[in-house]
């Protein structure tokens, strides 16, 4: 079964580094949707509902995994 | 090539949840060494040298990825 994950970031160096490291590690059967919240602020609300508090974060099966610490969602609004 | 990663945790609920979620997602070619720092405090120094500040964390290719926030390493000493 193909799993779908969403990686939220804001274009910061911490985010880009985490994205490259993590997305490379994931099982190739997982389709990762990468969302730049700085460019798509309309998706911040969706991220918040999924439990995302900061970026970079990976949401999979409805569970948010916060990776390192780049920026609080509140700083992106 | 087989990659080797180390997942550091301290047995807390946040750690166990992150472990199950993340380890399931990783590419199956990656061998993950799982270290419970509460049971192996001698490995805290190794984790610190790798840049780990808190657990749960995954270290891969020398890069630490801090996952959510369970406990500061200082709280485990």
Backbone of each chain as nested JSON, in Angstrom:
{
  "chains": [
    {"id": "A", "residues": [
      {"number": 1, "name": "UNK", "atoms": {"N": [0.85, -1.199, 0.0], "CA": [0.0, 0.0, 0.0], "C": [0.883, 1.244, 0.0]}},
      {"number": 2, "name": "UNK", "atoms": {"N": [0.532, 2.205, -0.834], "CA": [1.295, 3.444, -0.853], "C": [0.845, 4.332, 0.299]}},
      {"number": 3, "name": "UNK", "atoms": {"N": [1.805, 4.739, 1.12], "CA": [1.49, 5.672, 2.193], "C": [1.728, 7.083, 1.677]}},
      {"number": 4, "name": "UNK", "atoms": {"N": [1.0, 8.032, 2.248], "CA": [1.175, 9.42, 1.847], "C": [1.578, 10.217, 3.068]}},
      {"number": 5, "name": "UNK", "atoms": {"N": [2.631, 10.998, 2.928], "CA": [3.094, 11.842, 4.016], "C": [3.179, 13.28, 3.521]}},
      {"number": 6, "name": "UNK", "atoms": {"N": [3.082, 14.211, 4.437], "CA": [3.24, 15.618, 4.073], "C": [4.408, 16.191, 4.857]}},
      {"number": 7, "name": "UNK", "atoms": {"N": [5.351, 16.794, 4.157], "CA": [6.481, 17.449, 4.807], "C": [6.239, 18.947, 4.717]}},
      {"number": 8, "name": "UNK", "atoms": {"N": [6.076, 19.592, 5.885], "CA": [5.858, 21.036, 5.929], "C": [7.172, 21.728, 6.229]}},
      {"number": 9, "name": "UNK", "atoms": {"N": [7.464, 22.777, 5.491], "CA": [8.676, 23.548, 5.769], "C": [8.43, 25.007, 5.417]}},
      {"number": 10, "name": "UNK", "atoms": {"N": [9.441, 25.826, 5.693], "CA": [9.282, 27.257, 5.414], "C": [10.498, 27.818, 4.684]}},
      {"number": 11, "name": "UNK", "atoms": {"N": [11.255, 26.914, 4.058], "CA": [12.363, 27.381, 3.233], "C": [13.626, 27.765, 3.997]}},
      {"number": 12, "name": "UNK", "atoms": {"N": [13.591, 27.6, 5.33], "CA": [14.772, 27.986, 6.115], "C": [15.86, 26.912, 5.969]}},
      {"number": 13, "name": "UNK", "atoms": {"N": [17.116, 27.251, 6.285], "CA": [18.194, 26.26, 6.144], "C": [17.954, 24.988, 6.962]}},
      {"number": 14, "name": "UNK", "atoms": {"N": [17.415, 25.128, 8.172], "CA": [17.126, 23.942, 8.99], "C": [16.118, 23.046, 8.267]}},
      {"number": 15, "name": "UNK", "atoms": {"N": [15.105, 23.689, 7.681], "CA": [14.067, 22.93, 6.968], "C": [14.63, 22.173, 5.774]}},
      {"number": 16, "name": "UNK", "atoms": {"N": [15.421, 22.865, 4.975], "CA": [15.946, 22.264, 3.743], "C": [16.858, 21.086, 4.088]}},
      {"number": 17, "name": "UNK", "atoms": {"N": [17.681, 21.281, 5.099], "CA": [18.583, 20.216, 5.532], "C": [17.793, 19.007, 6.017]}},
      {"number": 18, "name": "UNK", "atoms": {"N": [16.766, 19.253, 6.838], "CA": [15.944, 18.15, 7.358], "C": [15.207, 17.462, 6.22]}},
      {"number": 19, "name": "UNK", "atoms": {"N": [14.728, 18.261, 5.269], "CA": [13.987, 17.684, 4.15], "C": [14.862, 16.7, 3.381]}},
      {"number": 20, "name": "UNK", "atoms": {"N": [16.066, 17.155, 3.034], "CA": [16.935, 16.29, 2.234], "C": [17.321, 15.031, 2.999]}},
      {"number": 21, "name": "UNK", "atoms": {"N": [17.662, 15.221, 4.275], "CA": [18.094, 14.06, 5.06], "C": [16.952, 13.07, 5.221]}},
      {"number": 22, "name": "UNK", "atoms": {"N": [15.79, 13.576, 5.617], "CA": [14.689, 12.685, 5.957], "C": [14.048, 12.059, 4.73]}},
      {"number": 23, "name": "UNK", "atoms": {"N": [13.785, 12.852, 3.72], "CA": [13.081, 12.324, 2.551], "C": [13.924, 11.241, 1.869]}},
      {"number": 24, "name": "UNK", "atoms": {"N": [15.247, 11.411, 1.926], "CA": [16.132, 10.379, 1.377], "C": [16.025, 9.06, 2.132]}},
      {"number": 25, "name": "UNK", "atoms": {"N": [15.715, 9.158, 3.426], "CA": [15.7, 7.964, 4.272], "C": [14.418, 7.166, 4.164]}},
      {"number": 26, "name": "UNK", "atoms": {"N": [13.362, 7.838, 3.739], "CA": [12.057, 7.186, 3.799], "C": [11.936, 6.065, 2.786]}},
      {"number": 27, "name": "UNK", "atoms": {"N": [11.112, 5.112, 3.146], "CA": [10.83, 4.007, 2.243], "C": [10.307, 4.576, 0.925]}},
      {"number": 28, "name": "UNK", "atoms": {"N": [10.773, 4.004, -0.166], "CA": [10.432, 4.561, -1.484], "C": [8.951, 4.38, -1.826]}},
      {"number": 29, "name": "UNK", "atoms": {"N": [8.239, 3.572, -1.049], "CA": [6.812, 3.397, -1.321], "C": [5.986, 4.555, -0.774]}},
      {"number": 30, "name": "UNK", "atoms": {"N": [6.641, 5.439, -0.026], "CA": [5.907, 6.557, 0.575], "C": [5.959, 7.764, -0.354]}},
      {"number": 31, "name": "UNK", "atoms": {"N": [4.796, 8.276, -0.681], "CA": [4.725, 9.473, -1.513], "C": [4.721, 10.676, -0.572]}},
      {"number": 32, "name": "UNK", "atoms": {"N": [5.693, 11.549, -0.745], "CA": [5.8, 12.693, 0.155], "C": [5.37, 13.967, -0.562]}},
      {"number": 33, "name": "UNK", "atoms": {"N": [4.379, 14.617, 0.007], "CA": [3.904, 15.903, -0.501], "C": [4.668, 16.981, 0.267]}},
      {"number": 34, "name": "UNK", "atoms": {"N": [5.416, 17.816, -0.434], "CA": [6.246, 18.823, 0.231], "C": [5.575, 20.194, 0.115]}},
      {"number": 35, "name": "UNK", "atoms": {"N": [5.297, 20.8, 1.274], "CA": [4.537, 22.062, 1.299], "C": [5.377, 23.162, 1.935]}},
      {"number": 36, "name": "UNK", "atoms": {"N": [5.616, 24.208, 1.178], "CA": [6.354, 25.387, 1.67], "C": [5.302, 26.355, 2.224]}},
      {"number": 37, "name": "UNK", "atoms": {"N": [5.226, 26.428, 3.556], "CA": [4.156, 27.236, 4.164], "C": [4.375, 28.734, 3.969]}},
      {"number": 38, "name": "UNK", "atoms": {"N": [5.612, 29.119, 3.7], "CA": [5.86, 30.537, 3.408], "C": [5.207, 30.947, 2.1]}},
      {"number": 39, "name": "UNK", "atoms": {"N": [5.181, 30.011, 1.154], "CA": [4.582, 30.295, -0.164], "C": [3.104, 29.924, -0.209]}},
      {"number": 40, "name": "UNK", "atoms": {"N": [2.677, 29.056, 0.723], "CA": [1.269, 28.621, 0.744], "C": [0.676, 28.803, 2.14]}},
      {"number": 41, "name": "UNK", "atoms": {"N": [0.576, 30.062, 2.616], "CA": [0.069, 30.299, 3.975], "C": [-1.359, 29.799, 4.176]}},
      {"number": 42, "name": "UNK", "atoms": {"N": [-2.078, 29.578, 3.085], "CA": [-3.433, 29.034, 3.194], "C": [-3.416, 27.606, 3.739]}},
      {"number": 43, "name": "UNK", "atoms": {"N": [-2.256, 26.954, 3.72], "CA": [-2.194, 25.575, 4.211], "C": [-1.748, 25.489, 5.671]}},
      {"number": 44, "name": "UNK", "atoms": {"N": [-1.477, 26.657, 6.296], "CA": [-1.068, 26.646, 7.704], "C": [-2.181, 26.059, 8.581]}},
      {"number": 45, "name": "UNK", "atoms": {"N": [-3.428, 26.431, 8.283], "CA": [-4.551, 25.94, 9.096], "C": [-4.655, 24.415, 9.023]}},
      {"number": 46, "name": "UNK", "atoms": {"N": [-4.433, 23.864, 7.835], "CA": [-4.482, 22.402, 7.665], "C": [-3.377, 21.749, 8.493]}},
      {"number": 47, "name": "UNK", "atoms": {"N": [-2.19, 22.359, 8.461], "CA": [-1.065, 21.828, 9.239], "C": [-1.387, 21.859, 10.732]}},
      {"number": 48, "name": "UNK", "atoms": {"N": [-1.99, 22.961, 11.177], "CA": [-2.318, 23.087, 12.601], "C": [-3.314, 22.027, 13.041]}},
      {"number": 49, "name": "UNK", "atoms": {"N": [-4.302, 21.75, 12.198], "CA": [-5.295, 20.724, 12.539], "C": [-4.619, 19.358, 12.684]}},
      {"number": 50, "name": "UNK", "atoms": {"N": [-3.56, 19.128, 11.907], "CA": [-2.826, 17.863, 11.991], "C": [-1.907, 17.811, 13.209]}},
      {"number": 51, "name": "UNK", "atoms": {"N": [-1.832, 18.925, 13.958], "CA": [-1.028, 18.922, 15.174], "C": [0.358, 19.52, 15.008]}},
      {"number": 52, "name": "UNK", "atoms": {"N": [0.62, 20.116, 13.844], "CA": [1.942, 20.698, 13.602], "C": [2.099, 21.988, 14.403]}},
      {"number": 53, "name": "UNK", "atoms": {"N": [3.197, 22.058, 15.177], "CA": [3.471, 23.243, 15.994], "C": [4.603, 24.07, 15.418]}},
      {"number": 54, "name": "UNK", "atoms": {"N": [5.495, 23.424, 14.702], "CA": [6.662, 24.103, 14.152], "C": [7.083, 23.385, 12.878]}},
      {"number": 55, "name": "UNK", "atoms": {"N": [7.9, 24.053, 12.093], "CA": [8.458, 23.415, 10.893], "C": [9.972, 23.339, 11.059]}},
      {"number": 56, "name": "UNK", "atoms": {"N": [10.627, 22.398, 10.427], "CA": [10.065, 21.359, 9.576], "C": [9.328, 20.276, 10.361]}},
      {"number": 57, "name": "UNK", "atoms": {"N": [8.303, 19.721, 9.727], "CA": [7.533, 18.65, 10.342], "C": [7.048, 17.698, 9.252]}},
      {"number": 58, "name": "UNK", "atoms": {"N": [6.954, 16.436, 9.621], "CA": [6.429, 15.429, 8.705], "C": [5.148, 14.89, 9.315]}},
      {"number": 59, "name": "UNK", "atoms": {"N": [4.064, 14.921, 8.553], "CA": [2.809, 14.34, 9.038], "C": [2.57, 13.047, 8.277]}},
      {"number": 60, "name": "UNK", "atoms": {"N": [2.426, 11.958, 9.014], "CA": [2.147, 10.674, 8.366], "C": [1.1, 9.929, 9.167]}},
      {"number": 61, "name": "UNK", "atoms": {"N": [0.144, 9.367, 8.475], "CA": [-0.983, 8.685, 9.124], "C": [-1.62, 9.579, 10.18]}},
      {"number": 62, "name": "UNK", "atoms": {"N": [-1.638, 10.88, 9.923], "CA": [-2.255, 11.816, 10.856], "C": [-1.396, 12.173, 12.049]}},
      {"number": 63, "name": "UNK", "atoms": {"N": [-0.188, 11.617, 12.132], "CA": [0.688, 11.902, 13.264], "C": [1.769, 12.902, 12.87]}},
      {"number": 64, "name": "UNK", "atoms": {"N": [1.898, 13.989, 13.636], "CA": [2.946, 14.957, 13.316], "C": [4.271, 14.57, 13.972]}},
      {"number": 65, "name": "UNK", "atoms": {"N": [5.341, 14.601, 13.186], "CA": [6.692, 14.413, 13.725], "C": [7.421, 15.732, 13.504]}},
      {"number": 66, "name": "UNK", "atoms": {"N": [7.782, 16.394, 14.578], "CA": [8.511, 17.659, 14.451], "C": [9.999, 17.355, 14.376]}},
      {"number": 67, "name": "UNK", "atoms": {"N": [10.649, 17.851, 13.334], "CA": [12.051, 17.523, 13.088], "C": [12.91, 18.74, 13.435]}},
      {"number": 68, "name": "UNK", "atoms": {"N": [13.826, 18.582, 14.364], "CA": [14.65, 19.703, 14.787], "C": [13.751, 20.897, 15.073]}},
      {"number": 69, "name": "UNK", "atoms": {"N": [14.259, 22.105, 14.905], "CA": [13.383, 23.247, 15.13], "C": [13.783, 24.377, 14.214]}},
      {"number": 70, "name": "UNK", "atoms": {"N": [12.915, 24.675, 13.278], "CA": [13.198, 25.773, 12.354], "C": [12.435, 27.005, 12.766]}},
      {"number": 71, "name": "UNK", "atoms": {"N": [11.11, 26.932, 12.726], "CA": [10.293, 28.102, 13.015], "C": [8.942, 27.673, 13.564]}},
      {"number": 72, "name": "UNK", "atoms": {"N": [8.432, 28.452, 14.491], "CA": [7.092, 28.224, 15.016], "C": [6.068, 28.615, 13.952]}},
      {"number": 73, "name": "UNK", "atoms": {"N": [4.958, 27.893, 13.909], "CA": [3.909, 28.248, 12.941], "C": [3.441, 29.68, 13.153]}},
      {"number": 74, "name": "UNK", "atoms": {"N": [3.424, 30.121, 14.408], "CA": [2.956, 31.488, 14.672], "C": [3.829, 32.536, 13.988]}},
      {"number": 75, "name": "UNK", "atoms": {"N": [5.101, 32.213, 13.785], "CA": [5.992, 33.17, 13.122], "C": [5.755, 33.245, 11.621]}},
      {"number": 76, "name": "UNK", "atoms": {"N": [4.97, 32.316, 11.097], "CA": [4.741, 32.276, 9.644], "C": [3.448, 32.971, 9.236]}},
      {"number": 77, "name": "UNK", "atoms": {"N": [2.649, 33.356, 10.249], "CA": [1.338, 33.941, 9.927], "C": [1.467, 35.429, 9.593]}}
    ]},
    {"id": "B", "residues": [
      {"number": 1, "name": "UNK", "atoms": {"N": [24.021, 0.309, -0.956], "CA": [24.837, 0.407, 0.256], "C": [23.915, 0.469, 1.472]}},
      {"number": 2, "name": "UNK", "atoms": {"N": [24.278, -0.284, 2.487], "CA": [23.487, -0.244, 3.71], "C": [23.875, 0.979, 4.526]}},
      {"number": 3, "name": "UNK", "atoms": {"N": [22.873, 1.778, 4.871], "CA": [23.133, 2.913, 5.741], "C": [22.874, 2.473, 7.175]}},
      {"number": 4, "name": "UNK", "atoms": {"N": [23.541, 3.117, 8.088], "CA": [23.344, 2.791, 9.494], "C": [22.879, 4.058, 10.207]}},
      {"number": 5, "name": "UNK", "atoms": {"N": [21.824, 3.929, 10.973], "CA": [21.297, 5.06, 11.732], "C": [21.19, 4.637, 13.192]}},
      {"number": 6, "name": "UNK", "atoms": {"N": [21.241, 5.61, 14.075], "CA": [21.044, 5.322, 15.498], "C": [19.843, 6.113, 15.989]}},
      {"number": 7, "name": "UNK", "atoms": {"N": [18.915, 5.418, 16.614], "CA": [17.746, 6.074, 17.195], "C": [17.943, 6.083, 18.705]}},
      {"number": 8, "name": "UNK", "atoms": {"N": [18.056, 7.291, 19.29], "CA": [18.222, 7.425, 20.733], "C": [16.877, 7.72, 21.369]}},
      {"number": 9, "name": "UNK", "atoms": {"N": [16.581, 7.047, 22.446], "CA": [15.345, 7.336, 23.154], "C": [15.548, 7.09, 24.639]}},
      {"number": 10, "name": "UNK", "atoms": {"N": [14.519, 7.374, 25.417], "CA": [14.636, 7.201, 26.862], "C": [13.427, 6.474, 27.438]}},
      {"number": 11, "name": "UNK", "atoms": {"N": [12.714, 5.776, 26.556], "CA": [11.615, 4.952, 27.034], "C": [10.326, 5.694, 27.345]}},
      {"number": 12, "name": "UNK", "atoms": {"N": [10.327, 7.005, 27.094], "CA": [9.123, 7.783, 27.398], "C": [8.075, 7.559, 26.3]}},
      {"number": 13, "name": "UNK", "atoms": {"N": [6.813, 7.859, 26.595], "CA": [5.764, 7.63, 25.589], "C": [6.01, 8.362, 24.277]}},
      {"number": 14, "name": "UNK", "atoms": {"N": [6.525, 9.606, 24.365], "CA": [6.82, 10.359, 23.135], "C": [7.865, 9.614, 22.308]}},
      {"number": 15, "name": "UNK", "atoms": {"N": [8.882, 9.088, 23.023], "CA": [9.959, 8.36, 22.33], "C": [9.444, 7.112, 21.629]}},
      {"number": 16, "name": "UNK", "atoms": {"N": [8.645, 6.33, 22.337], "CA": [8.166, 5.053, 21.797], "C": [7.279, 5.301, 20.584]}},
      {"number": 17, "name": "UNK", "atoms": {"N": [6.435, 6.306, 20.685], "CA": [5.553, 6.652, 19.575], "C": [6.368, 7.085, 18.358]}},
      {"number": 18, "name": "UNK", "atoms": {"N": [7.382, 7.941, 18.585], "CA": [8.212, 8.414, 17.474], "C": [9.0, 7.258, 16.87]}},
      {"number": 19, "name": "UNK", "atoms": {"N": [9.473, 6.376, 17.74], "CA": [10.252, 5.238, 17.244], "C": [9.417, 4.389, 16.293]}},
      {"number": 20, "name": "UNK", "atoms": {"N": [8.212, 4.033, 16.748], "CA": [7.398, 3.16, 15.91], "C": [7.029, 3.835, 14.603]}},
      {"number": 21, "name": "UNK", "atoms": {"N": [6.659, 5.115, 14.693], "CA": [6.241, 5.822, 13.483], "C": [7.405, 5.958, 12.511]}},
      {"number": 22, "name": "UNK", "atoms": {"N": [8.541, 6.421, 13.031], "CA": [9.657, 6.731, 12.147], "C": [10.347, 5.491, 11.618]}},
      {"number": 23, "name": "UNK", "atoms": {"N": [10.606, 4.53, 12.477], "CA": [11.352, 3.34, 12.038], "C": [10.554, 2.579, 10.977]}},
      {"number": 24, "name": "UNK", "atoms": {"N": [9.228, 2.596, 11.102], "CA": [8.383, 1.964, 10.083], "C": [8.505, 2.647, 8.73]}},
      {"number": 25, "name": "UNK", "atoms": {"N": [8.79, 3.956, 8.766], "CA": [8.806, 4.736, 7.526], "C": [10.109, 4.625, 6.769]}},
      {"number": 26, "name": "UNK", "atoms": {"N": [11.167, 4.259, 7.49], "CA": [12.484, 4.315, 6.87], "C": [12.663, 3.234, 5.813]}},
      {"number": 27, "name": "UNK", "atoms": {"N": [13.508, 3.564, 4.866], "CA": [13.844, 2.613, 3.822], "C": [14.4, 1.338, 4.471]}},
      {"number": 28, "name": "UNK", "atoms": {"N": [13.974, 0.203, 3.941], "CA": [14.329, -1.06, 4.589], "C": [15.826, -1.381, 4.479]}},
      {"number": 29, "name": "UNK", "atoms": {"N": [16.549, -0.637, 3.629], "CA": [17.995, -0.868, 3.514], "C": [18.767, -0.229, 4.667]}},
      {"number": 30, "name": "UNK", "atoms": {"N": [18.06, 0.552, 5.495], "CA": [18.736, 1.241, 6.593], "C": [18.668, 0.374, 7.848]}},
      {"number": 31, "name": "UNK", "atoms": {"N": [19.822, 0.118, 8.418], "CA": [19.883, -0.647, 9.656], "C": [19.831, 0.357, 10.807]}},
      {"number": 32, "name": "UNK", "atoms": {"N": [18.832, 0.217, 11.663], "CA": [18.668, 1.179, 12.748], "C": [19.079, 0.549, 14.076]}},
      {"number": 33, "name": "UNK", "atoms": {"N": [20.054, 1.182, 14.709], "CA": [20.51, 0.763, 16.035], "C": [19.689, 1.571, 17.049]}},
      {"number": 34, "name": "UNK", "atoms": {"N": [18.931, 0.896, 17.895], "CA": [18.06, 1.6, 18.839], "C": [18.692, 1.582, 20.223]}},
      {"number": 35, "name": "UNK", "atoms": {"N": [18.924, 2.772, 20.779], "CA": [19.638, 2.9, 22.054], "C": [18.749, 3.582, 23.093]}},
      {"number": 36, "name": "UNK", "atoms": {"N": [18.493, 2.88, 24.181], "CA": [17.723, 3.422, 25.302], "C": [18.725, 4.062, 26.268]}},
      {"number": 37, "name": "UNK", "atoms": {"N": [18.765, 5.4, 26.262], "CA": [19.789, 6.087, 27.067], "C": [19.536, 5.979, 28.564]}},
      {"number": 38, "name": "UNK", "atoms": {"N": [18.288, 5.698, 28.931], "CA": [18.017, 5.492, 30.351], "C": [18.692, 4.22, 30.857]}},
      {"number": 39, "name": "UNK", "atoms": {"N": [18.758, 3.215, 29.982], "CA": [19.389, 1.941, 30.351], "C": [20.877, 1.917, 30.033]}},
      {"number": 40, "name": "UNK", "atoms": {"N": [21.308, 2.795, 29.131], "CA": [22.727, 2.845, 28.731], "C": [23.267, 4.267, 28.836]}},
      {"number": 41, "name": "UNK", "atoms": {"N": [23.331, 4.798, 30.074], "CA": [23.784, 6.185, 30.231], "C": [25.219, 6.397, 29.754]}},
      {"number": 42, "name": "UNK", "atoms": {"N": [25.984, 5.315, 29.633], "CA": [27.353, 5.438, 29.109], "C": [27.364, 5.901, 27.653]}},
      {"number": 43, "name": "UNK", "atoms": {"N": [26.227, 5.804, 26.979], "CA": [26.191, 6.214, 25.57], "C": [25.699, 7.648, 25.388]}},
      {"number": 44, "name": "UNK", "atoms": {"N": [25.395, 8.326, 26.498], "CA": [24.953, 9.726, 26.394], "C": [26.059, 10.594, 25.788]}},
      {"number": 45, "name": "UNK", "atoms": {"N": [27.301, 10.357, 26.212], "CA": [28.412, 11.173, 25.702], "C": [28.562, 11.013, 24.185]}},
      {"number": 46, "name": "UNK", "atoms": {"N": [28.378, 9.777, 23.697], "CA": [28.468, 9.531, 22.253], "C": [27.354, 10.284, 21.523]}},
      {"number": 47, "name": "UNK", "atoms": {"N": [26.16, 10.265, 22.117], "CA": [25.028, 10.969, 21.513], "C": [25.309, 12.473, 21.462]}},
      {"number": 48, "name": "UNK", "atoms": {"N": [25.881, 12.993, 22.537], "CA": [26.167, 14.432, 22.583], "C": [27.178, 14.838, 21.515]}},
      {"number": 49, "name": "UNK", "atoms": {"N": [28.19, 14.009, 21.336], "CA": [29.207, 14.314, 20.314], "C": [28.559, 14.354, 18.927]}},
      {"number": 50, "name": "UNK", "atoms": {"N": [27.535, 13.538, 18.721], "CA": [26.836, 13.518, 17.432], "C": [25.888, 14.711, 17.281]}},
      {"number": 51, "name": "UNK", "atoms": {"N": [25.769, 15.511, 18.331], "CA": [24.929, 16.706, 18.232], "C": [23.536, 16.542, 18.806]}},
      {"number": 52, "name": "UNK", "atoms": {"N": [23.287, 15.407, 19.465], "CA": [21.958, 15.173, 20.027], "C": [21.741, 16.05, 21.262]}},
      {"number": 53, "name": "UNK", "atoms": {"N": [20.647, 16.79, 21.27], "CA": [20.308, 17.676, 22.388], "C": [19.153, 17.123, 23.217]}},
      {"number": 54, "name": "UNK", "atoms": {"N": [18.316, 16.341, 22.583], "CA": [17.136, 15.807, 23.266], "C": [16.768, 14.485, 22.611]}},
      {"number": 55, "name": "UNK", "atoms": {"N": [15.947, 13.707, 23.303], "CA": [15.437, 12.469, 22.717], "C": [13.917, 12.585, 22.589]}},
      {"number": 56, "name": "UNK", "atoms": {"N": [13.302, 11.873, 21.685], "CA": [13.911, 10.975, 20.715], "C": [14.663, 11.712, 19.605]}},
      {"number": 57, "name": "UNK", "atoms": {"N": [15.734, 11.091, 19.131], "CA": [16.511, 11.653, 18.032], "C": [17.048, 10.522, 17.173]}},
      {"number": 58, "name": "UNK", "atoms": {"N": [17.172, 10.799, 15.892], "CA": [17.747, 9.837, 14.951], "C": [19.026, 10.456, 14.412]}},
      {"number": 59, "name": "UNK", "atoms": {"N": [20.141, 9.741, 14.519], "CA": [21.397, 10.224, 13.947], "C": [21.69, 9.388, 12.713]}},
      {"number": 60, "name": "UNK", "atoms": {"N": [21.854, 10.07, 11.583], "CA": [22.179, 9.343, 10.346], "C": [23.225, 10.124, 9.576]}},
      {"number": 61, "name": "UNK", "atoms": {"N": [24.214, 9.414, 9.089], "CA": [25.339, 10.058, 8.399], "C": [25.919, 11.182, 9.251]}},
      {"number": 62, "name": "UNK", "atoms": {"N": [25.917, 10.998, 10.562], "CA": [26.487, 12.008, 11.456], "C": [25.589, 13.193, 11.727]}},
      {"number": 63, "name": "UNK", "atoms": {"N": [24.393, 13.208, 11.106], "CA": [23.478, 14.339, 11.297], "C": [22.387, 13.988, 12.289]}},
      {"number": 64, "name": "UNK", "atoms": {"N": [22.198, 14.804, 13.33], "CA": [21.13, 14.526, 14.285], "C": [19.797, 15.126, 13.819]}},
      {"number": 65, "name": "UNK", "atoms": {"N": [18.763, 14.32, 13.879], "CA": [17.394, 14.805, 13.622], "C": [16.63, 14.637, 14.926]}},
      {"number": 66, "name": "UNK", "atoms": {"N": [16.229, 15.751, 15.508], "CA": [15.468, 15.675, 16.754], "C": [13.997, 15.54, 16.422]}},
      {"number": 67, "name": "UNK", "atoms": {"N": [13.367, 14.506, 16.98], "CA": [11.983, 14.201, 16.625], "C": [11.079, 14.597, 17.789]}},
      {"number": 68, "name": "UNK", "atoms": {"N": [10.144, 15.498, 17.539], "CA": [9.273, 15.981, 18.608], "C": [10.136, 16.341, 19.82]}},
      {"number": 69, "name": "UNK", "atoms": {"N": [9.621, 16.251, 21.011], "CA": [10.459, 16.555, 22.165], "C": [10.034, 15.692, 23.331]}},
      {"number": 70, "name": "UNK", "atoms": {"N": [10.901, 14.788, 23.733], "CA": [10.605, 13.932, 24.866], "C": [11.321, 14.43, 26.097]}},
      {"number": 71, "name": "UNK", "atoms": {"N": [12.656, 14.429, 26.069], "CA": [13.435, 14.809, 27.24], "C": [14.786, 15.369, 26.813]}},
      {"number": 72, "name": "UNK", "atoms": {"N": [15.246, 16.354, 27.544], "CA": [16.578, 16.903, 27.322], "C": [17.612, 15.89, 27.793]}},
      {"number": 73, "name": "UNK", "atoms": {"N": [18.75, 15.829, 27.107], "CA": [19.81, 14.912, 27.549], "C": [20.24, 15.226, 28.976]}},
      {"number": 74, "name": "UNK", "atoms": {"N": [20.202, 16.485, 29.334], "CA": [20.63, 16.855, 30.694], "C": [19.746, 16.215, 31.762]}},
      {"number": 75, "name": "UNK", "atoms": {"N": [18.502, 15.962, 31.421], "CA": [17.594, 15.336, 32.384], "C": [17.874, 13.844, 32.562]}},
      {"number": 76, "name": "UNK", "atoms": {"N": [18.7, 13.281, 31.685], "CA": [18.962, 11.835, 31.742], "C": [20.237, 11.503, 32.496]}},
      {"number": 77, "name": "UNK", "atoms": {"N": [21.009, 12.552, 32.832], "CA": [22.317, 12.303, 33.473], "C": [22.17, 12.052, 34.964]}}
    ]}
  ]
}
